[in-house]
């Protein structure tokens, strides 16, 4: 499991407890919280894939087919 995704399991467990114990408002809030957490985790993954200069990076074969050249 990825570094931050464990929190989604914790939120699901808390939600199940809230539902089982009639804590309806809390269960609804935990559903919303889980969605927000999932969106933020996905955002972190996207940021990790984007170079710090914000440019898209492509790797293509270099001349002669050996090595790779980076193009922005």
C-alpha positions in Angstrom: 0.0 0.0 0.0 1.3 3.5 -0.8 2.7 5.8 1.8 -0.5 7.8 2.5 -3.3 5.4 1.5 -3.5 3.7 4.9 -5.6 6.7 6.1 -8.4 5.7 3.7 -8.6 2.3 5.5 -8.7 4.1 8.9 -11.5 6.4 7.7 -13.5 3.4 6.4 -13.1 1.7 9.7 -14.3 4.8 11.6 -17.2 5.1 9.2 -18.2 1.5 9.8 -18.1 2.1 13.5 -20.2 5.3 13.2 -22.8 3.5 11.1 -23.0 0.5 13.4 -23.5 2.8 16.4 -26.1 5.1 14.9 -23.8 8.1 14.6 -25.3 9.2 11.3 -23.9 12.7 11.1 -20.4 11.4 11.9 -20.7 8.7 9.3 -21.7 11.3 6.6 -18.8 13.5 7.7 -16.4 10.6 7.5 -17.6 9.8 3.9 -16.8 13.4 2.9 -13.5 13.2 4.7 -12.5 10.0 2.9 -13.3 11.7 -0.5 -11.1 14.7 0.4 -8.3 12.4 1.6 -8.4 10.4 -1.6 -8.4 13.5 -3.8 -5.4 14.9 -1.8 -3.5 11.6 -2.1 -4.1 11.6 -5.8 -2.9 15.2 -6.1 0.3 14.3 -4.2 0.9 11.5 -6.7 0.4 13.9 -9.6 2.8 16.4 -8.1 5.4 13.7 -7.7 5.2 12.9 -11.5 5.5 16.6 -12.6 9.0 18.1 -12.9 9.8 21.0 -10.6 10.0 23.4 -13.5 6.4 22.4 -14.5 7.4 21.3 -18.0 6.4 18.1 -19.6 9.3 15.7 -20.1 9.5 13.2 -22.9 12.2 10.6 -23.4 13.1 9.7 -27.0 15.8 7.6 -28.5 19.0 9.6 -29.3 20.9 9.6 -32.5 22.0 6.2 -33.6 19.3 4.6 -31.3 21.6 4.6 -28.3 20.8 6.4 -25.1 18.0 8.8 -24.4 17.7 12.5 -24.9 15.4 14.7 -22.7 13.1 17.1 -24.5 11.0 19.7 -22.7 
